[in-house]
Amino acid sequence: GNAFLGQQKTEDPEYAFMFRGRMDERYDMCRAVRDNKYRYIKNYNPHRIYGQKIRYLWRAPSLQSWEAAYLAGECNEAQSIFWNTKPHEELYDTENDPWEVNNLAADPAYNDILIRMRKANKDWLMRISDAGFIPEGDLVRRTKGSNGYDYMRSGNVPLEEIIEAAEIASLGDPNNLGLLTEYLKNKDSAIRYWGATGLLILGEKAAPSKAELMEVLDDESPNVIASAAETLLLLGEKEVAIKALLSVLKYPEDKAILHGLNIVSQYNLDDQRMKEAIVYLSTQPQFSYSQRIVEYLAGKWDLKI
Protein backbone atom coordinates (compact mmCIF):
# COMPACT_ATOMS: atom_id res chain seq x y z
CA GLY A 1 0.00 0.00 0.00
CA ASN A 2 0.88 3.69 -0.14
CA ALA A 3 0.63 6.21 2.68
CA PHE A 4 -2.16 8.73 2.12
CA LEU A 5 -1.57 10.78 5.28
CA GLY A 6 1.37 11.96 7.35
CA GLN A 7 4.99 12.78 6.58
CA GLN A 8 5.41 9.79 4.27
CA LYS A 9 2.37 10.62 2.16
CA THR A 10 2.82 9.61 -1.48
CA GLU A 11 1.47 11.22 -4.64
CA ASP A 12 -2.29 11.00 -5.03
CA PRO A 13 -3.14 8.06 -7.32
CA GLU A 14 -4.79 8.69 -10.66
CA TYR A 15 -7.44 6.09 -9.92
CA ALA A 16 -9.21 4.40 -7.03
CA PHE A 17 -10.35 0.83 -7.62
CA MET A 18 -13.43 -0.86 -6.23
CA PHE A 19 -14.72 -4.41 -6.08
CA ARG A 20 -17.91 -6.33 -5.56
CA GLY A 21 -17.92 -10.09 -5.13
CA ARG A 22 -19.99 -12.44 -3.03
CA MET A 23 -22.31 -10.52 -0.71
CA ASP A 24 -22.83 -12.90 2.21
CA GLU A 25 -25.14 -15.51 0.71
CA ARG A 26 -25.53 -14.00 -2.79
CA TYR A 27 -23.12 -13.92 -5.71
CA ASP A 28 -22.32 -11.00 -7.98
CA MET A 29 -19.15 -9.70 -9.60
CA CYS A 30 -18.31 -6.09 -10.44
CA ARG A 31 -15.10 -4.13 -10.74
CA ALA A 32 -14.99 -0.33 -10.76
CA VAL A 33 -12.56 2.52 -11.36
CA ARG A 34 -12.92 6.09 -10.16
CA ASP A 35 -10.89 9.17 -11.07
CA ASN A 36 -11.58 12.75 -9.97
CA LYS A 37 -14.59 13.06 -12.26
CA TYR A 38 -15.81 9.72 -13.60
CA ARG A 39 -16.73 6.31 -12.29
CA TYR A 40 -16.48 3.27 -14.57
CA ILE A 41 -18.18 0.01 -13.56
CA LYS A 42 -17.73 -3.34 -15.28
CA ASN A 43 -20.49 -5.84 -14.46
CA TYR A 44 -19.31 -9.40 -15.06
CA ASN A 45 -22.70 -10.78 -13.95
CA PRO A 46 -25.08 -8.42 -15.75
CA HIS A 47 -27.80 -11.09 -15.67
CA ARG A 48 -28.12 -10.64 -11.89
CA ILE A 49 -30.19 -7.75 -10.58
CA TYR A 50 -28.56 -5.11 -8.40
CA GLY A 51 -31.00 -5.81 -5.57
CA GLN A 52 -30.44 -9.47 -4.79
CA LYS A 53 -32.12 -10.49 -1.54
CA ILE A 54 -29.57 -10.60 1.28
CA ARG A 55 -30.87 -11.39 4.74
CA TYR A 56 -28.76 -8.79 6.52
CA LEU A 57 -29.67 -6.04 4.03
CA TRP A 58 -33.38 -6.86 4.21
CA ARG A 59 -33.40 -6.12 7.93
CA ALA A 60 -33.44 -2.44 6.95
CA PRO A 61 -37.01 -1.05 6.91
CA SER A 62 -35.99 1.36 4.15
CA LEU A 63 -35.03 -1.54 1.86
CA GLN A 64 -38.24 -3.40 2.65
CA SER A 65 -40.38 -0.34 1.90
CA TRP A 66 -38.45 0.33 -1.33
CA GLU A 67 -39.09 -3.23 -2.52
CA ALA A 68 -42.77 -2.97 -1.59
CA ALA A 69 -43.09 0.30 -3.50
CA TYR A 70 -41.39 -1.20 -6.55
CA LEU A 71 -43.64 -4.28 -6.53
CA ALA A 72 -46.66 -1.99 -6.22
CA GLY A 73 -45.55 -0.05 -9.33
CA GLU A 74 -44.89 3.12 -7.37
CA CYS A 75 -41.25 3.70 -8.41
CA ASN A 76 -40.15 5.86 -11.33
CA GLU A 77 -37.56 4.72 -13.86
CA ALA A 78 -34.54 5.80 -11.83
CA GLN A 79 -35.90 4.34 -8.60
CA SER A 80 -36.56 1.03 -10.37
CA ILE A 81 -32.99 0.50 -11.62
CA PHE A 82 -31.97 -1.31 -8.43
CA TRP A 83 -34.52 -4.06 -9.11
CA ASN A 84 -33.42 -4.75 -12.67
CA THR A 85 -30.56 -6.55 -14.37
CA LYS A 86 -27.46 -4.55 -15.24
CA PRO A 87 -25.69 -3.30 -18.37
CA HIS A 88 -22.26 -4.86 -18.82
CA GLU A 89 -20.63 -1.43 -18.50
CA GLU A 90 -21.50 1.79 -16.72
CA LEU A 91 -19.86 5.21 -16.89
CA TYR A 92 -20.95 8.20 -14.83
CA ASP A 93 -19.96 11.85 -14.65
CA THR A 94 -19.96 12.10 -10.89
CA GLU A 95 -19.66 15.90 -10.87
CA ASN A 96 -22.78 16.54 -12.94
CA ASP A 97 -24.60 13.33 -12.04
CA PRO A 98 -23.73 12.62 -8.38
CA TRP A 99 -26.50 10.03 -8.02
CA GLU A 100 -25.07 8.11 -11.01
CA VAL A 101 -28.35 7.79 -12.90
CA ASN A 102 -27.31 8.69 -16.45
CA ASN A 103 -25.13 5.89 -17.84
CA LEU A 104 -22.78 7.39 -20.44
CA ALA A 105 -21.12 4.11 -21.53
CA ALA A 106 -22.98 4.03 -24.86
CA ASP A 107 -22.60 7.76 -25.57
CA PRO A 108 -20.05 8.29 -28.40
CA ALA A 109 -19.05 11.62 -26.88
CA TYR A 110 -17.51 9.77 -23.92
CA ASN A 111 -15.88 6.94 -25.87
CA ASP A 112 -12.31 8.09 -25.17
CA ILE A 113 -13.01 8.24 -21.45
CA LEU A 114 -14.68 4.83 -21.56
CA ILE A 115 -11.69 3.27 -23.32
CA ARG A 116 -9.23 4.90 -20.89
CA MET A 117 -11.03 3.70 -17.79
CA ARG A 118 -11.75 0.27 -19.24
CA LYS A 119 -8.00 -0.13 -19.79
CA ALA A 120 -7.24 1.09 -16.27
CA ASN A 121 -9.55 -1.60 -14.92
CA LYS A 122 -7.94 -4.40 -16.94
CA ASP A 123 -4.42 -3.25 -16.07
CA TRP A 124 -5.27 -3.26 -12.38
CA LEU A 125 -6.84 -6.74 -12.50
CA MET A 126 -3.64 -8.13 -13.96
CA ARG A 127 -1.41 -6.16 -11.60
CA ILE A 128 -3.09 -7.58 -8.49
CA SER A 129 -3.65 -11.08 -9.95
CA ASP A 130 -7.37 -10.81 -9.25
CA ALA A 131 -8.54 -14.18 -7.89
CA GLY A 132 -12.21 -13.23 -8.30
CA PHE A 133 -12.23 -14.44 -11.89
CA ILE A 134 -12.03 -18.01 -10.64
CA PRO A 135 -15.44 -18.85 -9.15
CA GLU A 136 -15.23 -19.23 -5.40
CA GLY A 137 -16.07 -22.92 -5.11
CA ASP A 138 -13.55 -23.72 -7.83
CA LEU A 139 -10.88 -21.57 -6.16
CA VAL A 140 -11.36 -23.44 -2.88
CA ARG A 141 -11.01 -26.74 -4.75
CA ARG A 142 -7.83 -25.59 -6.48
CA THR A 143 -6.11 -24.21 -3.38
CA LYS A 144 -6.42 -27.08 -0.92
CA GLY A 145 -3.37 -26.89 1.32
CA SER A 146 -2.40 -23.49 -0.08
CA ASN A 147 -4.04 -20.07 -0.37
CA GLY A 148 -5.48 -17.91 -3.11
CA TYR A 149 -2.76 -15.27 -2.99
CA ASP A 150 0.11 -17.69 -3.60
CA TYR A 151 -1.88 -19.76 -6.07
CA MET A 152 -2.62 -16.74 -8.28
CA ARG A 153 1.11 -15.97 -8.39
CA SER A 154 2.26 -19.54 -8.97
CA GLY A 155 2.58 -19.19 -12.73
CA ASN A 156 -0.05 -21.91 -13.21
CA VAL A 157 -3.04 -19.62 -13.80
CA PRO A 158 -3.76 -18.30 -17.33
CA LEU A 159 -5.28 -15.16 -15.81
CA GLU A 160 -5.18 -13.02 -18.94
CA GLU A 161 -7.11 -15.69 -20.87
CA ILE A 162 -9.59 -16.09 -18.01
CA ILE A 163 -10.24 -12.35 -17.82
CA GLU A 164 -10.66 -12.20 -21.60
CA ALA A 165 -13.23 -15.00 -21.38
CA ALA A 166 -15.06 -13.11 -18.63
CA GLU A 167 -15.05 -9.90 -20.67
CA ILE A 168 -16.50 -11.67 -23.71
CA ALA A 169 -19.03 -13.60 -21.63
CA SER A 170 -20.35 -10.44 -19.98
CA LEU A 171 -21.09 -8.71 -23.30
CA GLY A 172 -24.19 -10.79 -24.01
CA ASP A 173 -23.40 -10.67 -27.73
CA PRO A 174 -24.96 -13.48 -29.82
CA ASN A 175 -22.08 -13.13 -32.27
CA ASN A 176 -19.89 -14.74 -29.60
CA LEU A 177 -22.01 -17.89 -29.37
CA GLY A 178 -19.42 -20.06 -31.12
CA LEU A 179 -16.53 -18.76 -29.01
CA LEU A 180 -18.45 -19.20 -25.75
CA THR A 181 -19.30 -22.75 -26.76
CA GLU A 182 -15.64 -23.44 -27.46
CA TYR A 183 -14.81 -22.18 -23.98
CA LEU A 184 -16.79 -25.13 -22.59
CA LYS A 185 -14.02 -27.42 -23.90
CA ASN A 186 -11.11 -25.42 -22.48
CA LYS A 187 -8.68 -27.24 -20.17
CA ASP A 188 -9.03 -24.51 -17.54
CA SER A 189 -12.21 -24.82 -15.48
CA ALA A 190 -12.51 -21.03 -14.98
CA ILE A 191 -12.66 -20.51 -18.73
CA ARG A 192 -15.26 -23.29 -18.96
CA TYR A 193 -17.20 -21.51 -16.22
CA TRP A 194 -17.15 -18.21 -18.11
CA GLY A 195 -18.22 -20.03 -21.26
CA ALA A 196 -21.25 -21.43 -19.43
CA THR A 197 -21.94 -18.06 -17.81
CA GLY A 198 -21.71 -16.29 -21.16
CA LEU A 199 -24.26 -18.71 -22.60
CA LEU A 200 -26.43 -18.09 -19.55
CA ILE A 201 -26.28 -14.35 -20.21
CA LEU A 202 -27.37 -15.02 -23.82
CA GLY A 203 -30.46 -16.84 -22.53
CA GLU A 204 -32.66 -18.28 -25.28
CA LYS A 205 -30.08 -17.25 -27.87
CA ALA A 206 -27.82 -19.97 -26.45
CA ALA A 207 -30.19 -22.71 -27.66
CA PRO A 208 -27.85 -23.92 -30.47
CA SER A 209 -25.32 -24.88 -27.77
CA LYS A 210 -27.69 -27.02 -25.71
CA ALA A 211 -25.86 -30.27 -26.50
CA GLU A 212 -22.50 -28.83 -25.45
CA LEU A 213 -24.02 -27.58 -22.20
CA MET A 214 -25.33 -31.08 -21.51
CA GLU A 215 -21.81 -32.44 -21.92
CA VAL A 216 -20.36 -30.36 -19.07
CA LEU A 217 -22.91 -31.44 -16.47
CA ASP A 218 -20.35 -33.91 -15.15
CA ASP A 219 -17.53 -31.34 -15.05
CA GLU A 220 -14.95 -31.51 -12.25
CA SER A 221 -15.92 -27.95 -11.31
CA PRO A 222 -19.27 -27.58 -9.50
CA ASN A 223 -19.45 -23.97 -10.69
CA VAL A 224 -19.32 -25.04 -14.33
CA ILE A 225 -22.11 -27.54 -13.63
CA ALA A 226 -24.22 -24.93 -11.83
CA SER A 227 -23.91 -22.30 -14.59
CA ALA A 228 -24.58 -24.86 -17.33
CA ALA A 229 -27.60 -26.16 -15.40
CA GLU A 230 -29.01 -22.65 -15.01
CA THR A 231 -28.61 -22.04 -18.73
CA LEU A 232 -30.36 -25.32 -19.52
CA LEU A 233 -33.13 -24.33 -17.13
CA LEU A 234 -33.71 -21.18 -19.19
CA LEU A 235 -33.70 -23.31 -22.33
CA GLY A 236 -36.56 -25.47 -21.05
CA GLU A 237 -34.54 -28.46 -19.78
CA LYS A 238 -35.92 -28.30 -16.24
CA GLU A 239 -35.53 -31.97 -15.32
CA VAL A 240 -31.92 -32.13 -16.51
CA ALA A 241 -31.14 -28.88 -14.72
CA ILE A 242 -32.67 -30.04 -11.43
CA LYS A 243 -30.67 -33.29 -11.46
CA ALA A 244 -27.47 -31.36 -12.13
CA LEU A 245 -28.17 -28.85 -9.37
CA LEU A 246 -28.93 -31.66 -6.94
CA SER A 247 -25.45 -33.01 -7.66
CA VAL A 248 -23.99 -29.57 -6.84
CA LEU A 249 -25.90 -29.48 -3.54
CA LYS A 250 -24.18 -32.73 -2.58
CA TYR A 251 -20.72 -31.31 -3.24
CA PRO A 252 -18.51 -31.37 -0.10
CA GLU A 253 -17.73 -27.64 -0.09
CA ASP A 254 -19.88 -24.80 1.15
CA LYS A 255 -19.20 -22.20 -1.57
CA ALA A 256 -20.05 -24.68 -4.34
CA ILE A 257 -23.30 -25.54 -2.57
CA LEU A 258 -24.00 -21.84 -2.14
CA HIS A 259 -23.76 -21.28 -5.91
CA GLY A 260 -26.32 -24.04 -6.45
CA LEU A 261 -28.62 -22.68 -3.75
CA ASN A 262 -28.53 -19.24 -5.34
CA ILE A 263 -29.95 -20.77 -8.51
CA VAL A 264 -32.54 -22.88 -6.67
CA SER A 265 -33.69 -19.76 -4.86
CA GLN A 266 -33.63 -17.55 -7.95
CA TYR A 267 -35.98 -19.86 -9.87
CA ASN A 268 -37.96 -21.11 -6.87
CA LEU A 269 -37.32 -24.76 -7.82
CA ASP A 270 -39.74 -26.27 -5.30
CA ASP A 271 -39.39 -29.78 -6.68
CA GLN A 272 -39.87 -32.50 -4.05
CA ARG A 273 -36.25 -33.63 -4.48
CA MET A 274 -35.10 -30.08 -3.87
CA LYS A 275 -37.22 -29.88 -0.74
CA GLU A 276 -35.59 -33.05 0.57
CA ALA A 277 -32.16 -31.62 -0.22
CA ILE A 278 -32.98 -28.41 1.65
CA VAL A 279 -34.14 -30.36 4.71
CA TYR A 280 -30.92 -32.38 4.61
CA LEU A 281 -28.73 -29.28 4.28
CA SER A 282 -30.50 -27.78 7.29
CA THR A 283 -28.85 -30.51 9.38
CA GLN A 284 -25.37 -29.40 8.30
CA PRO A 285 -24.47 -26.54 10.70
CA GLN A 286 -21.05 -25.91 9.19
CA PHE A 287 -22.64 -24.48 6.04
CA SER A 288 -22.87 -20.90 7.33
CA TYR A 289 -23.92 -18.70 4.40
CA SER A 290 -25.69 -21.60 2.70
CA GLN A 291 -27.84 -21.92 5.80
CA ARG A 292 -29.28 -18.48 5.17
CA ILE A 293 -30.72 -19.57 1.83
CA VAL A 294 -31.72 -22.93 3.31
CA GLU A 295 -33.72 -21.11 5.97
CA TYR A 296 -35.17 -18.71 3.41
CA LEU A 297 -36.35 -21.57 1.18
CA ALA A 298 -37.63 -23.58 4.13
CA GLY A 299 -39.80 -20.64 5.14
CA LYS A 300 -40.96 -20.03 1.60
CA TRP A 301 -41.81 -23.70 1.01
CA ASP A 302 -43.20 -24.28 4.52
CA LEU A 303 -40.65 -26.97 5.31
CA LYS A 304 -40.02 -28.25 8.83
CA ILE A 305 -36.32 -27.98 9.63
C-alpha positions as CSV (number, residue, x, y, z in Angstrom):
1,G,0.0,0.0,0.0
2,N,0.9,3.7,-0.1
3,A,0.6,6.2,2.7
4,F,-2.2,8.7,2.1
5,L,-1.6,10.8,5.3
6,G,1.4,12.0,7.3
7,Q,5.0,12.8,6.6
8,Q,5.4,9.8,4.3
9,K,2.4,10.6,2.2
10,T,2.8,9.6,-1.5
11,E,1.5,11.2,-4.6
12,D,-2.3,11.0,-5.0
13,P,-3.1,8.1,-7.3
14,E,-4.8,8.7,-10.7
15,Y,-7.4,6.1,-9.9
16,A,-9.2,4.4,-7.0
17,F,-10.3,0.8,-7.6
18,M,-13.4,-0.9,-6.2
19,F,-14.7,-4.4,-6.1
20,R,-17.9,-6.3,-5.6
21,G,-17.9,-10.1,-5.1
22,R,-20.0,-12.4,-3.0
23,M,-22.3,-10.5,-0.7
24,D,-22.8,-12.9,2.2
25,E,-25.1,-15.5,0.7
26,R,-25.5,-14.0,-2.8
27,Y,-23.1,-13.9,-5.7
28,D,-22.3,-11.0,-8.0
29,M,-19.1,-9.7,-9.6
30,C,-18.3,-6.1,-10.4
31,R,-15.1,-4.1,-10.7
32,A,-15.0,-0.3,-10.8
33,V,-12.6,2.5,-11.4
34,R,-12.9,6.1,-10.2
35,D,-10.9,9.2,-11.1
36,N,-11.6,12.7,-10.0
37,K,-14.6,13.1,-12.3
38,Y,-15.8,9.7,-13.6
39,R,-16.7,6.3,-12.3
40,Y,-16.5,3.3,-14.6
41,I,-18.2,0.0,-13.6
42,K,-17.7,-3.3,-15.3
43,N,-20.5,-5.8,-14.5
44,Y,-19.3,-9.4,-15.1
45,N,-22.7,-10.8,-13.9
46,P,-25.1,-8.4,-15.8
47,H,-27.8,-11.1,-15.7
48,R,-28.1,-10.6,-11.9
49,I,-30.2,-7.7,-10.6
50,Y,-28.6,-5.1,-8.4
51,G,-31.0,-5.8,-5.6
52,Q,-30.4,-9.5,-4.8
53,K,-32.1,-10.5,-1.5
54,I,-29.6,-10.6,1.3
55,R,-30.9,-11.4,4.7
56,Y,-28.8,-8.8,6.5
57,L,-29.7,-6.0,4.0
58,W,-33.4,-6.9,4.2
59,R,-33.4,-6.1,7.9
60,A,-33.4,-2.4,7.0
61,P,-37.0,-1.0,6.9
62,S,-36.0,1.4,4.1
63,L,-35.0,-1.5,1.9
64,Q,-38.2,-3.4,2.6
65,S,-40.4,-0.3,1.9
66,W,-38.4,0.3,-1.3
67,E,-39.1,-3.2,-2.5
68,A,-42.8,-3.0,-1.6
69,A,-43.1,0.3,-3.5
70,Y,-41.4,-1.2,-6.5
71,L,-43.6,-4.3,-6.5
72,A,-46.7,-2.0,-6.2
73,G,-45.5,-0.1,-9.3
74,E,-44.9,3.1,-7.4
75,C,-41.3,3.7,-8.4
76,N,-40.2,5.9,-11.3
77,E,-37.6,4.7,-13.9
78,A,-34.5,5.8,-11.8
79,Q,-35.9,4.3,-8.6
80,S,-36.6,1.0,-10.4
81,I,-33.0,0.5,-11.6
82,F,-32.0,-1.3,-8.4
83,W,-34.5,-4.1,-9.1
84,N,-33.4,-4.8,-12.7
85,T,-30.6,-6.5,-14.4
86,K,-27.5,-4.6,-15.2
87,P,-25.7,-3.3,-18.4
88,H,-22.3,-4.9,-18.8
89,E,-20.6,-1.4,-18.5
90,E,-21.5,1.8,-16.7
91,L,-19.9,5.2,-16.9
92,Y,-21.0,8.2,-14.8
93,D,-20.0,11.9,-14.7
94,T,-20.0,12.1,-10.9
95,E,-19.7,15.9,-10.9
96,N,-22.8,16.5,-12.9
97,D,-24.6,13.3,-12.0
98,P,-23.7,12.6,-8.4
99,W,-26.5,10.0,-8.0
100,E,-25.1,8.1,-11.0
101,V,-28.3,7.8,-12.9
102,N,-27.3,8.7,-16.5
103,N,-25.1,5.9,-17.8
104,L,-22.8,7.4,-20.4
105,A,-21.1,4.1,-21.5
106,A,-23.0,4.0,-24.9
107,D,-22.6,7.8,-25.6
108,P,-20.1,8.3,-28.4
109,A,-19.1,11.6,-26.9
110,Y,-17.5,9.8,-23.9
111,N,-15.9,6.9,-25.9
112,D,-12.3,8.1,-25.2
113,I,-13.0,8.2,-21.4
114,L,-14.7,4.8,-21.6
115,I,-11.7,3.3,-23.3
116,R,-9.2,4.9,-20.9
117,M,-11.0,3.7,-17.8
118,R,-11.7,0.3,-19.2
119,K,-8.0,-0.1,-19.8
120,A,-7.2,1.1,-16.3
121,N,-9.6,-1.6,-14.9
122,K,-7.9,-4.4,-16.9
123,D,-4.4,-3.3,-16.1
124,W,-5.3,-3.3,-12.4
125,L,-6.8,-6.7,-12.5
126,M,-3.6,-8.1,-14.0
127,R,-1.4,-6.2,-11.6
128,I,-3.1,-7.6,-8.5
129,S,-3.6,-11.1,-10.0
130,D,-7.4,-10.8,-9.3
131,A,-8.5,-14.2,-7.9
132,G,-12.2,-13.2,-8.3
133,F,-12.2,-14.4,-11.9
134,I,-12.0,-18.0,-10.6
135,P,-15.4,-18.9,-9.2
136,E,-15.2,-19.2,-5.4
137,G,-16.1,-22.9,-5.1
138,D,-13.6,-23.7,-7.8
139,L,-10.9,-21.6,-6.2
140,V,-11.4,-23.4,-2.9
141,R,-11.0,-26.7,-4.7
142,R,-7.8,-25.6,-6.5
143,T,-6.1,-24.2,-3.4
144,K,-6.4,-27.1,-0.9
145,G,-3.4,-26.9,1.3
146,S,-2.4,-23.5,-0.1
147,N,-4.0,-20.1,-0.4
148,G,-5.5,-17.9,-3.1
149,Y,-2.8,-15.3,-3.0
150,D,0.1,-17.7,-3.6
151,Y,-1.9,-19.8,-6.1
152,M,-2.6,-16.7,-8.3
153,R,1.1,-16.0,-8.4
154,S,2.3,-19.5,-9.0
155,G,2.6,-19.2,-12.7
156,N,-0.1,-21.9,-13.2
157,V,-3.0,-19.6,-13.8
158,P,-3.8,-18.3,-17.3
159,L,-5.3,-15.2,-15.8
160,E,-5.2,-13.0,-18.9
161,E,-7.1,-15.7,-20.9
162,I,-9.6,-16.1,-18.0
163,I,-10.2,-12.4,-17.8
164,E,-10.7,-12.2,-21.6
165,A,-13.2,-15.0,-21.4
166,A,-15.1,-13.1,-18.6
167,E,-15.0,-9.9,-20.7
168,I,-16.5,-11.7,-23.7
169,A,-19.0,-13.6,-21.6
170,S,-20.4,-10.4,-20.0
171,L,-21.1,-8.7,-23.3
172,G,-24.2,-10.8,-24.0
173,D,-23.4,-10.7,-27.7
174,P,-25.0,-13.5,-29.8
175,N,-22.1,-13.1,-32.3
176,N,-19.9,-14.7,-29.6
177,L,-22.0,-17.9,-29.4
178,G,-19.4,-20.1,-31.1
179,L,-16.5,-18.8,-29.0
180,L,-18.5,-19.2,-25.8
181,T,-19.3,-22.8,-26.8
182,E,-15.6,-23.4,-27.5
183,Y,-14.8,-22.2,-24.0
184,L,-16.8,-25.1,-22.6
185,K,-14.0,-27.4,-23.9
186,N,-11.1,-25.4,-22.5
187,K,-8.7,-27.2,-20.2
188,D,-9.0,-24.5,-17.5
189,S,-12.2,-24.8,-15.5
190,A,-12.5,-21.0,-15.0
191,I,-12.7,-20.5,-18.7
192,R,-15.3,-23.3,-19.0
193,Y,-17.2,-21.5,-16.2
194,W,-17.1,-18.2,-18.1
195,G,-18.2,-20.0,-21.3
196,A,-21.3,-21.4,-19.4
197,T,-21.9,-18.1,-17.8
198,G,-21.7,-16.3,-21.2
199,L,-24.3,-18.7,-22.6
200,L,-26.4,-18.1,-19.6
201,I,-26.3,-14.3,-20.2
202,L,-27.4,-15.0,-23.8
203,G,-30.5,-16.8,-22.5
204,E,-32.7,-18.3,-25.3
205,K,-30.1,-17.3,-27.9
206,A,-27.8,-20.0,-26.5
207,A,-30.2,-22.7,-27.7
208,P,-27.8,-23.9,-30.5
209,S,-25.3,-24.9,-27.8
210,K,-27.7,-27.0,-25.7
211,A,-25.9,-30.3,-26.5
212,E,-22.5,-28.8,-25.5
213,L,-24.0,-27.6,-22.2
214,M,-25.3,-31.1,-21.5
215,E,-21.8,-32.4,-21.9
216,V,-20.4,-30.4,-19.1
217,L,-22.9,-31.4,-16.5
218,D,-20.3,-33.9,-15.2
219,D,-17.5,-31.3,-15.0
220,E,-14.9,-31.5,-12.3
221,S,-15.9,-27.9,-11.3
222,P,-19.3,-27.6,-9.5
223,N,-19.5,-24.0,-10.7
224,V,-19.3,-25.0,-14.3
225,I,-22.1,-27.5,-13.6
226,A,-24.2,-24.9,-11.8
227,S,-23.9,-22.3,-14.6
228,A,-24.6,-24.9,-17.3
229,A,-27.6,-26.2,-15.4
230,E,-29.0,-22.7,-15.0
231,T,-28.6,-22.0,-18.7
232,L,-30.4,-25.3,-19.5
233,L,-33.1,-24.3,-17.1
234,L,-33.7,-21.2,-19.2
235,L,-33.7,-23.3,-22.3
236,G,-36.6,-25.5,-21.1
237,E,-34.5,-28.5,-19.8
238,K,-35.9,-28.3,-16.2
239,E,-35.5,-32.0,-15.3
240,V,-31.9,-32.1,-16.5
241,A,-31.1,-28.9,-14.7
242,I,-32.7,-30.0,-11.4
243,K,-30.7,-33.3,-11.5
244,A,-27.5,-31.4,-12.1
245,L,-28.2,-28.9,-9.4
246,L,-28.9,-31.7,-6.9
247,S,-25.4,-33.0,-7.7
248,V,-24.0,-29.6,-6.8
249,L,-25.9,-29.5,-3.5
250,K,-24.2,-32.7,-2.6
251,Y,-20.7,-31.3,-3.2
252,P,-18.5,-31.4,-0.1
253,E,-17.7,-27.6,-0.1
254,D,-19.9,-24.8,1.2
255,K,-19.2,-22.2,-1.6
256,A,-20.1,-24.7,-4.3
257,I,-23.3,-25.5,-2.6
258,L,-24.0,-21.8,-2.1
259,H,-23.8,-21.3,-5.9
260,G,-26.3,-24.0,-6.4
261,L,-28.6,-22.7,-3.7
262,N,-28.5,-19.2,-5.3
263,I,-30.0,-20.8,-8.5
264,V,-32.5,-22.9,-6.7
265,S,-33.7,-19.8,-4.9
266,Q,-33.6,-17.6,-7.9
267,Y,-36.0,-19.9,-9.9
268,N,-38.0,-21.1,-6.9
269,L,-37.3,-24.8,-7.8
270,D,-39.7,-26.3,-5.3
271,D,-39.4,-29.8,-6.7
272,Q,-39.9,-32.5,-4.0
273,R,-36.2,-33.6,-4.5
274,M,-35.1,-30.1,-3.9
275,K,-37.2,-29.9,-0.7
276,E,-35.6,-33.0,0.6
277,A,-32.2,-31.6,-0.2
278,I,-33.0,-28.4,1.6
279,V,-34.1,-30.4,4.7
280,Y,-30.9,-32.4,4.6
281,L,-28.7,-29.3,4.3
282,S,-30.5,-27.8,7.3
283,T,-28.9,-30.5,9.4
284,Q,-25.4,-29.4,8.3
285,P,-24.5,-26.5,10.7
286,Q,-21.0,-25.9,9.2
287,F,-22.6,-24.5,6.0
288,S,-22.9,-20.9,7.3
289,Y,-23.9,-18.7,4.4
290,S,-25.7,-21.6,2.7
291,Q,-27.8,-21.9,5.8
292,R,-29.3,-18.5,5.2
293,I,-30.7,-19.6,1.8
294,V,-31.7,-22.9,3.3
295,E,-33.7,-21.1,6.0
296,Y,-35.2,-18.7,3.4
297,L,-36.3,-21.6,1.2
298,A,-37.6,-23.6,4.1
299,G,-39.8,-20.6,5.1
300,K,-41.0,-20.0,1.6
301,W,-41.8,-23.7,1.0
302,D,-43.2,-24.3,4.5
303,L,-40.6,-27.0,5.3
304,K,-40.0,-28.3,8.8
305,I,-36.3,-28.0,9.6
